[in-house]
Amino acid sequence: MNKRWYHHLLLSYLPVFFLITLSLIFISFYSIGKFTERAAVTANSLFTQYAIQVIDNSLKTIDQSMYKELSRNEKFNYFFYNVSNNSTYYTVYEPSRLINDIMSGNNLIDSIYIVRSMDKTVLSPNGIMELDQFGDREYIYRHLNNPPQFTETIDWSAKREYKEFPNGTPKQVVSLVFRTPLVSGSLGLVVVNVSIETLGKLISGLSSSNISYMQLLDKEGNLIKGGIPDTVKGYAHIDTVRSDYSGWTMESTLKSDTFFSFVNSISVVSVLIGAFLIILGVLWILYVSKRNSRPVESITEQIQAVLQTNGSFSLNKKSKNEFQFISSAVEAMIDELHQYSKKDVENLAYRRQSFLRELFEWQQPMTMEQWRGRMIELGLPYEFTKLTVGVIEIDKYSGFVKQYSVRDQNLLRFAMFSAVKEMSDKHQLTSWSEWRSDSHISTIHYGESDPNEYYKRIFHFYEDLAGWIHEYLGLTVSIGLGSPMSDIMDLSESYEHAMEALDYKLTLGDGQIIEYLKIRGRSQGEAYDHFQLISQIAQQYRLGQNGWKAQLQQFFQTVQQQFISDSDFQHLMNYLIFHLDKEMRKLPAGQAERWVDAHLPELHRLMETDESLKNICNKLEMYLSHIFDELQTLRTTRNSYQQMEEVKGYIDQHFHQSDLSLDYLGEKFGIAPKYVSQLFKEELGEKFVDYLAKVRVEHAKRLLQQPNGTVQEIAEKVGYAHSFSFIRVFKKIAGQTPGDYRNEYADSGRTKNEDS
């Protein structure tokens, strides 16, 4: 295209551009210098306020954290109240460790020490000593001898010298004294020292010595840190900000800068020259613009003439000039063409997905002619001898969503979908793929040759596809492969088979190709056979019996060996958590509340992960062991638990005594019967009679499994004088009579022998 118009405009406007730019440089440089000077003074004032706020916030943090520790943490009281035990763990070590924790949590704190008024004893992180031997004793005596004066401001001290040992090197510090208790102060003092050197580093970090001077003064006007030279104070503008919190004052001023002097030296003549050049440039622009606007007006008139005869597209009614009008016309034409193309592509993709959903979900009959017509309409292949559905599922999808942004997720899905198409062509497969959800790609494979050979090629296709996705995208996918079908209407069944195959992903592991034809013939584990074992595990866990872990491991090992579906495994885990919750709520109030508030939600969270079955079992066992150890620690620290363990052990050994009762146990262990009953309720979460009945029934079950011995004899062996009492209790706990239990056990034994 001829660029004469471009060159014409360029040569017309470049000279005026240089003229106006030059004049603006003169004027702007002068204005910017003045503005910068005022802005610098304002910024310095704001910065001074910010600096004192930073120091205030740092001191407030120390004040508030110390107040919180003194009012809530009992470790300080160990030192004040245990006067006679100066060397005990809680009197010295715990308070000293608390001091170190507070100091390590705040870099401004140089040192903290505690003074006990009763015996004039001082505790610091370096040890405990008498007040007369402490290096800071004069400061302490001054505060001990003067009663506190309550004011609205916090009384930070002026700059002073501090040393912990009489012969030590003194440090420059400011101090804050807390009296304990906070109201009366009768027990002693807690002194917090902040190093002047650390404050100086804080101030230095806030400012630059090349730009400004800063100094920090205490309430009496004495210098704490920093400094402004006397030679500057006479003429410089000094910003002063006083803290309402500490009473300290921050002063600062800018250093002189030759830049401002240079700016002020520009003459007024330069400004007048710049103004003249601007006027000249404006006149030039008016002339050139008028001359160059004539071609644009001609084009606009032509477009308006076309619109009057053909209004097929709409323009922007808010166009303010000719160029916007022309641009709007061109954009309208391009947009109409783009929208038309986009709608055509979107409609095709939507119609394909809609038809696939019909094939998988809709059971309305369809003839081959209808199938052929729809597939030709959608631009898809239609000839087949067999149809097989495969479903590709992204493994650990919740982690995939968390790890990648929405944009990256879409890119990875696009790459996966493209790989499906390319791999299909590579293996010479005729296929139709669509995204069924954000995590699933469904594919229909058309068999046009030997069905068995074609099915093998489909399997190899998925092997290569899974390997490519793992190598190049860093993802693993599980693939469910449905049964080959000869009829179009059986496609939904092949799809259901593929989804059912994916339901065994937890058992078989991620990254597998699961064929429905193979899992259909495998024997499935019966999930509900484990319910009784789960109940026993939960009960032993709550009672603190160590056998629960071996039974849990046996349960997990059995589940992993059996071929159960993901849904059955989920039911088993929910049943386990349900029984654990039921048992743990019987614990004492504090332990039960911690279970409900902290541990139970975490167990549910572990079950919501999409990891392998083995990983879920391992994590669940580790977390339950953690809770169990925590409960055992709480139990062993209580005397009642030790007593309860002795009583429970005695019951486990002497359950066969018919006279075993609360009175008997109370006399045996020297405990009031009512207290024994209370211990059972608190430690075991059940009554004494219920626990005794359970122990007797468990032993009775083992005796009933033997062919010898009548019910009356067994009743006497487990502590019941009368058989009818034994039968009533046994039926209440076991859900059946002793005779029925013996017969059921004998029948199950014969069945096992016949099976073997």
Secondary structure in CASP SS format (residue, H / E / C, confidence):
PFRMAT SS
TARGET T0000
AUTHOR 0000-0000-0000
METHOD secondary structure of the structure
MODEL  1
M C 1.00
N C 1.00
K C 1.00
R H 1.00
W H 1.00
Y H 1.00
H H 1.00
H H 1.00
L H 1.00
L H 1.00
L H 1.00
S H 1.00
Y H 1.00
L H 1.00
P H 1.00
V H 1.00
F H 1.00
F H 1.00
L H 1.00
I H 1.00
T H 1.00
L H 1.00
S H 1.00
L H 1.00
I H 1.00
F H 1.00
I H 1.00
S H 1.00
F H 1.00
Y H 1.00
S H 1.00
I H 1.00
G H 1.00
K H 1.00
F H 1.00
T H 1.00
E H 1.00
R H 1.00
A H 1.00
A H 1.00
V H 1.00
T H 1.00
A H 1.00
N H 1.00
S H 1.00
L H 1.00
F H 1.00
T H 1.00
Q H 1.00
Y H 1.00
A H 1.00
I H 1.00
Q H 1.00
V H 1.00
I H 1.00
D H 1.00
N H 1.00
S H 1.00
L H 1.00
K H 1.00
T H 1.00
I H 1.00
D H 1.00
Q H 1.00
S H 1.00
M H 1.00
Y H 1.00
K H 1.00
E H 1.00
L H 1.00
S H 1.00
R H 1.00
N C 1.00
E C 1.00
K H 1.00
F H 1.00
N H 1.00
Y H 1.00
F H 1.00
F H 1.00
Y H 1.00
N C 1.00
V C 1.00
S C 1.00
N C 1.00
N C 1.00
S C 1.00
T C 1.00
Y H 1.00
Y H 1.00
T H 1.00
V H 1.00
Y H 1.00
E H 1.00
P H 1.00
S H 1.00
R H 1.00
L H 1.00
I H 1.00
N H 1.00
D H 1.00
I H 1.00
M H 1.00
S H 1.00
G H 1.00
N C 1.00
N C 1.00
L C 1.00
I E 1.00
D E 1.00
S E 1.00
I E 1.00
Y E 1.00
I E 1.00
V E 1.00
R E 1.00
S C 1.00
M C 1.00
D C 1.00
K C 1.00
T E 1.00
V E 1.00
L E 1.00
S E 1.00
P C 1.00
N C 1.00
G E 1.00
I E 1.00
M E 1.00
E E 1.00
L H 1.00
D H 1.00
Q H 1.00
F C 1.00
G C 1.00
D C 1.00
R H 1.00
E H 1.00
Y H 1.00
I H 1.00
Y H 1.00
R H 1.00
H H 1.00
L H 1.00
N H 1.00
N C 1.00
P C 1.00
P C 1.00
Q C 1.00
F C 1.00
T C 1.00
E C 1.00
T C 1.00
I C 1.00
D C 1.00
W C 1.00
S C 1.00
A C 1.00
K C 1.00
R E 1.00
E E 1.00
Y E 1.00
K C 1.00
E C 1.00
F C 1.00
P C 1.00
N C 1.00
G C 1.00
T C 1.00
P C 1.00
K E 1.00
Q E 1.00
V E 1.00
V E 1.00
S E 1.00
L E 1.00
V E 1.00
F E 1.00
R E 1.00
T E 1.00
P C 1.00
L C 1.00
V C 1.00
S C 1.00
G C 1.00
S C 1.00
L C 1.00
G E 1.00
L E 1.00
V E 1.00
V E 1.00
V E 1.00
N E 1.00
V E 1.00
S E 1.00
I H 1.00
E H 1.00
T H 1.00
L H 1.00
G H 1.00
K H 1.00
L H 1.00
I H 1.00
S H 1.00
G H 1.00
L H 1.00
S C 1.00
S C 1.00
S C 1.00
N C 1.00
I C 1.00
S E 1.00
Y E 1.00
M E 1.00
Q E 1.00
L E 1.00
L E 1.00
D C 1.00
K C 1.00
E C 1.00
G C 1.00
N C 1.00
L E 1.00
I E 1.00
K E 1.00
G E 1.00
G C 1.00
I C 1.00
P C 1.00
D H 1.00
T H 1.00
V H 1.00
K H 1.00
G C 1.00
Y C 1.00
A C 1.00
H C 1.00
I C 1.00
D E 1.00
T E 1.00
V E 1.00
R E 1.00
S C 1.00
D C 1.00
Y C 1.00
S C 1.00
G C 1.00
W C 1.00
T E 1.00
M E 1.00
E E 1.00
S E 1.00
T E 1.00
L E 1.00
K C 1.00
S C 1.00
D C 1.00
T H 1.00
F H 1.00
F H 1.00
S H 1.00
F H 1.00
V H 1.00
N H 1.00
S C 1.00
I C 1.00
S C 1.00
V H 1.00
V H 1.00
S H 1.00
V H 1.00
L H 1.00
I H 1.00
G H 1.00
A H 1.00
F H 1.00
L H 1.00
I H 1.00
I H 1.00
L H 1.00
G H 1.00
V H 1.00
L H 1.00
W H 1.00
I H 1.00
L H 1.00
Y H 1.00
V H 1.00
S H 1.00
K H 1.00
R H 1.00
N H 1.00
S H 1.00
R H 1.00
P H 1.00
V H 1.00
E H 1.00
S H 1.00
I H 1.00
T H 1.00
E H 1.00
Q H 1.00
I H 1.00
Q H 1.00
A H 1.00
V H 1.00
L H 1.00
Q H 1.00
T H 1.00
N C 1.00
G C 1.00
S C 1.00
F C 1.00
S C 1.00
L C 1.00
N C 1.00
K C 1.00
K C 1.00
S C 1.00
K C 1.00
N C 1.00
E H 1.00
F H 1.00
Q H 1.00
F H 1.00
I H 1.00
S H 1.00
S H 1.00
A H 1.00
V H 1.00
E H 1.00
A H 1.00
M H 1.00
I H 1.00
D H 1.00
E H 1.00
L H 1.00
H H 1.00
Q H 1.00
Y H 1.00
S H 1.00
K H 1.00
K H 1.00
D H 1.00
V H 1.00
E H 1.00
N H 1.00
L H 1.00
A H 1.00
Y H 1.00
R H 1.00
R H 1.00
Q H 1.00
S H 1.00
F H 1.00
L H 1.00
R H 1.00
E H 1.00
L H 1.00
F H 1.00
E H 1.00
W C 1.00
Q C 1.00
Q C 1.00
P C 1.00
M C 1.00
T C 1.00
M H 1.00
E H 1.00
Q H 1.00
W H 1.00
R H 1.00
G H 1.00
R H 1.00
M H 1.00
I H 1.00
E H 1.00
L H 1.00
G C 1.00
L C 1.00
P C 1.00
Y C 1.00
E C 1.00
F C 1.00
T C 1.00
K E 1.00
L E 1.00
T E 1.00
V E 1.00
G E 1.00
V E 1.00
I E 1.00
E E 1.00
I E 1.00
D C 1.00
K C 1.00
Y H 1.00
S H 1.00
G H 1.00
F H 1.00
V H 1.00
K H 1.00
Q H 1.00
Y C 1.00
S C 1.00
V H 1.00
R H 1.00
D H 1.00
Q H 1.00
N H 1.00
L H 1.00
L H 1.00
R H 1.00
F H 1.00
A H 1.00
M H 1.00
F H 1.00
S H 1.00
A H 1.00
V H 1.00
K H 1.00
E H 1.00
M H 1.00
S H 1.00
D H 1.00
K H 1.00
H C 1.00
Q C 1.00
L C 1.00
T E 1.00
S E 1.00
W E 1.00
S E 1.00
E E 1.00
W E 1.00
R C 1.00
S C 1.00
D C 1.00
S C 1.00
H E 1.00
I E 1.00
S E 1.00
T E 1.00
I E 1.00
H E 1.00
Y E 1.00
G E 1.00
E C 1.00
S C 1.00
D C 1.00
P H 1.00
N H 1.00
E H 1.00
Y H 1.00
Y H 1.00
K H 1.00
R H 1.00
I H 1.00
F H 1.00
H H 1.00
F H 1.00
Y H 1.00
E H 1.00
D H 1.00
L H 1.00
A H 1.00
G H 1.00
W H 1.00
I H 1.00
H H 1.00
E H 1.00
Y H 1.00
L H 1.00
G C 1.00
L C 1.00
T C 1.00
V E 1.00
S E 1.00
I E 1.00
G E 1.00
L E 1.00
G C 1.00
S C 1.00
P C 1.00
M E 1.00
S C 1.00
D C 1.00
I H 1.00
M H 1.00
D H 1.00
L H 1.00
S H 1.00
E H 1.00
S H 1.00
Y H 1.00
E H 1.00
H H 1.00
A H 1.00
M H 1.00
E H 1.00
A H 1.00
L H 1.00
D C 1.00
Y C 1.00
K H 1.00
L H 1.00
T H 1.00
L H 1.00
G C 1.00
D C 1.00
G C 1.00
Q C 1.00
I E 1.00
I E 1.00
E E 1.00
Y H 1.00
L H 1.00
K H 1.00
I H 1.00
R C 1.00
G C 1.00
R C 1.00
S C 1.00
Q C 1.00
G C 1.00
E C 1.00
A H 1.00
Y H 1.00
D H 1.00
H H 1.00
F H 1.00
Q H 1.00
L H 1.00
I H 1.00
S H 1.00
Q H 1.00
I H 1.00
A H 1.00
Q H 1.00
Q H 1.00
Y H 1.00
R H 1.00
L H 1.00
G C 1.00
Q C 1.00
N C 1.00
G H 1.00
W H 1.00
K H 1.00
A H 1.00
Q H 1.00
L H 1.00
Q H 1.00
Q H 1.00
F H 1.00
F H 1.00
Q H 1.00
T H 1.00
V H 1.00
Q H 1.00
Q H 1.00
Q C 1.00
F C 1.00
I C 1.00
S C 1.00
D H 1.00
S H 1.00
D H 1.00
F H 1.00
Q H 1.00
H H 1.00
L H 1.00
M H 1.00
N H 1.00
Y H 1.00
L H 1.00
I H 1.00
F H 1.00
H H 1.00
L H 1.00
D H 1.00
K H 1.00
E H 1.00
M H 1.00
R C 1.00
K C 1.00
L C 1.00
P C 1.00
A H 1.00
G H 1.00
Q H 1.00
A H 1.00
E H 1.00
R H 1.00
W H 1.00
V H 1.00
D H 1.00
A H 1.00
H H 1.00
L H 1.00
P H 1.00
E H 1.00
L H 1.00
H H 1.00
R H 1.00
L H 1.00
M H 1.00
E C 1.00
T C 1.00
D C 1.00
E C 1.00
S C 1.00
L H 1.00
K H 1.00
N H 1.00
I H 1.00
C H 1.00
N H 1.00
K H 1.00
L H 1.00
E H 1.00
M H 1.00
Y H 1.00
L H 1.00
S H 1.00
H H 1.00
I H 1.00
F H 1.00
D H 1.00
E H 1.00
L H 1.00
Q H 1.00
T H 1.00
L H 1.00
R H 1.00
T H 1.00
T C 1.00
R C 1.00
N H 1.00
S H 1.00
Y H 1.00
Q H 1.00
Q H 1.00
M H 1.00
E H 1.00
E H 1.00
V H 1.00
K H 1.00
G H 1.00
Y H 1.00
I H 1.00
D H 1.00
Q H 1.00
H H 1.00
F C 1.00
H C 1.00
Q C 1.00
S C 1.00
D C 1.00
L C 1.00
S C 1.00
L H 1.00
D H 1.00
Y H 1.00
L H 1.00
G H 1.00
E H 1.00
K H 1.00
F H 1.00
G C 1.00
I C 1.00
A C 1.00
P H 1.00
K H 1.00
Y H 1.00
V H 1.00
S H 1.00
Q H 1.00
L H 1.00
F H 1.00
K H 1.00
E H 1.00
E H 1.00
L H 1.00
G C 1.00
E C 1.00
K C 1.00
F H 1.00
V H 1.00
D H 1.00
Y H 1.00
L H 1.00
A H 1.00
K H 1.00
V H 1.00
R H 1.00
V H 1.00
E H 1.00
H H 1.00
A H 1.00
K H 1.00
R H 1.00
L H 1.00
L H 1.00
Q C 1.00
Q C 1.00
P C 1.00
N C 1.00
G C 1.00
T C 1.00
V H 1.00
Q H 1.00
E H 1.00
I H 1.00
A H 1.00
E H 1.00
K H 1.00
V C 1.00
G C 1.00
Y C 1.00
A C 1.00
H C 1.00
S H 1.00
F H 1.00
S H 1.00
F H 1.00
I H 1.00
R H 1.00
V H 1.00
F H 1.00
K H 1.00
K H 1.00
I H 1.00
A H 1.00
G C 1.00
Q C 1.00
T C 1.00
P H 1.00
G H 1.00
D H 1.00
Y H 1.00
R H 1.00
N H 1.00
E H 1.00
Y H 1.00
A H 1.00
D H 1.00
S H 1.00
G H 1.00
R H 1.00
T H 1.00
K H 1.00
N H 1.00
E H 1.00
D H 1.00
S C 1.00
END
